[in-house]
Each structure stands twice: as structure tokens, then as C-alpha cells.
């Protein structure tokens, strides 16, 4: 029993470290001194193509993170699949919007 708890703790620490790395990489991608809220909601509009690209990136991130969550017992495979399916549906919506905009 104690060995199982130690394994779970080690797994959770690994997940936490991976998430922290992802947060730091995202912050670095914004550039020095820039924050996401400087763009969003302040006169900057995002194209359907930009939104689609971001959704696709998020889907990829979720596959990686959710695999770790499921392995650590923090999320069921069914819930992980449901959340990814929602993002894929959003991706499909934006893909259709991009195609319509290209026809204009």
C-alpha cells in the first residue's frame, strides 16, 4: 500500500513538473513583457485561421497532458476522450469557417 502511494506521488510530481514546463514555454512564446490579455479584448481580432491553429495546438497539448493525467488516476480515459472530442468539434467548426472565408 505504501509503495503504491509512493509511485502515485512520484507520478503526480512528474505531471506537475511537465505542466510547469508547459506554462513556462507558453509564457516565453508571448515574448518579453507581453501578456495574452494585451491582445485579447483590446481591439485585436483573431481570424478564423488563427483560432483554428490555436485549437489544433490545444488538442495536441491535451493528448500529451491527459495521457499523464489518466496514468496518474487524475482523469478517466472516457472524460479525457470527451474533452478532446469537444475541442475537435470546435476545430471542425473553425475549419468550416476558414473554408467559407476563402471563398469570399
One Martini backbone bead per residue (centre of mass of N, CA, C, O) as a GRO file, in nm:
protein
  104
    1UNK     BB    1   0.059   0.062  -0.023
    2UNK     BB    2   0.302   0.256   0.013
    3UNK     BB    3   0.415   0.205  -0.271
    4UNK     BB    4   0.171   0.322  -0.427
    5UNK     BB    5   0.193   0.609  -0.312
    6UNK     BB    6   0.479   0.665  -0.415
    7UNK     BB    7   0.413   0.633  -0.716
    8UNK     BB    8   0.194   0.850  -0.731
    9UNK     BB    9   0.367   1.084  -0.635
   10UNK     BB   10   0.575   1.068  -0.864
   11UNK     BB   11   0.373   1.112  -1.091
   12UNK     BB   12   0.263   1.388  -0.996
   13UNK     BB   13   0.534   1.533  -1.007
   14UNK     BB   14   0.572   1.492  -1.311
   15UNK     BB   15   0.319   1.642  -1.399
   16UNK     BB   16   0.383   1.912  -1.266
   17UNK     BB   17   0.647   1.961  -1.422
   18UNK     BB   18   0.524   1.955  -1.706
   19UNK     BB   19   0.327   2.190  -1.664
   20UNK     BB   20   0.536   2.404  -1.593
   21UNK     BB   21   0.684   2.391  -1.861
   22UNK     BB   22   0.440   2.478  -2.035
   23UNK     BB   23   0.399   2.753  -1.905
   24UNK     BB   24   0.680   2.867  -1.969
   25UNK     BB   25   0.663   2.835  -2.277
   26UNK     BB   26   0.417   3.017  -2.316
   27UNK     BB   27   0.541   3.274  -2.198
   28UNK     BB   28   0.780   3.288  -2.400
   29UNK     BB   29   0.604   3.310  -2.663
   30UNK     BB   30   0.501   3.607  -2.599
   31UNK     BB   31   0.728   3.751  -2.479
   32UNK     BB   32   0.858   4.028  -2.365
   33UNK     BB   33   0.608   4.181  -2.172
   34UNK     BB   34   0.385   3.990  -2.267
   35UNK     BB   35   0.030   3.946  -2.282
   36UNK     BB   36  -0.262   3.808  -2.364
   37UNK     BB   37  -0.444   4.062  -2.275
   38UNK     BB   38  -0.313   4.261  -2.488
   39UNK     BB   39  -0.489   4.128  -2.722
   40UNK     BB   40  -0.734   4.046  -2.582
   41UNK     BB   41  -0.996   4.277  -2.594
   42UNK     BB   42  -0.798   4.519  -2.752
   43UNK     BB   43  -0.881   4.534  -3.078
   44UNK     BB   44  -0.813   4.240  -3.131
   45UNK     BB   45  -0.852   4.025  -3.397
   46UNK     BB   46  -0.930   3.695  -3.484
   47UNK     BB   47  -0.893   3.464  -3.697
   48UNK     BB   48  -0.995   3.163  -3.797
   49UNK     BB   49  -0.708   3.059  -3.849
   50UNK     BB   50  -0.594   3.124  -3.568
   51UNK     BB   51  -0.799   2.959  -3.407
   52UNK     BB   52  -0.740   2.688  -3.539
   53UNK     BB   53  -0.443   2.668  -3.458
   54UNK     BB   54  -0.496   2.677  -3.151
   55UNK     BB   55  -0.676   2.428  -3.131
   56UNK     BB   56  -0.470   2.228  -3.240
   57UNK     BB   57  -0.263   2.275  -3.019
   58UNK     BB   58  -0.447   2.195  -2.783
   59UNK     BB   59  -0.496   1.906  -2.864
   60UNK     BB   60  -0.202   1.817  -2.841
   61UNK     BB   61  -0.174   1.887  -2.542
   62UNK     BB   62  -0.399   1.703  -2.434
   63UNK     BB   63  -0.281   1.435  -2.509
   64UNK     BB   64  -0.034   1.460  -2.323
   65UNK     BB   65  -0.169   1.535  -2.049
   66UNK     BB   66  -0.397   1.318  -2.030
   67UNK     BB   67  -0.215   1.075  -2.022
   68UNK     BB   68  -0.098   1.149  -1.746
   69UNK     BB   69  -0.363   1.167  -1.588
   70UNK     BB   70  -0.455   0.878  -1.632
   71UNK     BB   71  -0.202   0.739  -1.513
   72UNK     BB   72  -0.258   0.902  -1.226
   73UNK     BB   73  -0.584   0.911  -1.176
   74UNK     BB   74  -0.714   1.214  -1.257
   75UNK     BB   75  -0.840   1.072  -1.522
   76UNK     BB   76  -1.046   0.955  -1.740
   77UNK     BB   77  -1.061   0.834  -2.050
   78UNK     BB   78  -1.348   0.932  -2.115
   79UNK     BB   79  -1.302   1.232  -2.038
   80UNK     BB   80  -1.067   1.286  -2.223
   81UNK     BB   81  -1.217   1.219  -2.486
   82UNK     BB   82  -1.441   1.430  -2.454
   83UNK     BB   83  -1.262   1.686  -2.449
   84UNK     BB   84  -1.130   1.636  -2.723
   85UNK     BB   85  -1.392   1.623  -2.891
   86UNK     BB   86  -1.471   1.913  -2.845
   87UNK     BB   87  -1.220   2.039  -2.979
   88UNK     BB   88  -1.267   1.902  -3.254
   89UNK     BB   89  -1.537   2.044  -3.307
   90UNK     BB   90  -1.420   2.327  -3.307
   91UNK     BB   91  -1.226   2.278  -3.538
   92UNK     BB   92  -1.442   2.217  -3.749
   93UNK     BB   93  -1.578   2.494  -3.736
   94UNK     BB   94  -1.328   2.660  -3.823
   95UNK     BB   95  -1.273   2.516  -4.087
   96UNK     BB   96  -1.538   2.607  -4.220
   97UNK     BB   97  -1.485   2.911  -4.190
   98UNK     BB   98  -1.228   2.922  -4.358
   99UNK     BB   99  -1.353   2.818  -4.621
  100UNK     BB  100  -1.559   3.049  -4.652
  101UNK     BB  101  -1.348   3.283  -4.655
  102UNK     BB  102  -1.199   3.179  -4.918
  103UNK     BB  103  -1.456   3.234  -5.106
  104UNK     BB  104  -1.463   3.563  -5.074
   0.00000   0.00000   0.00000
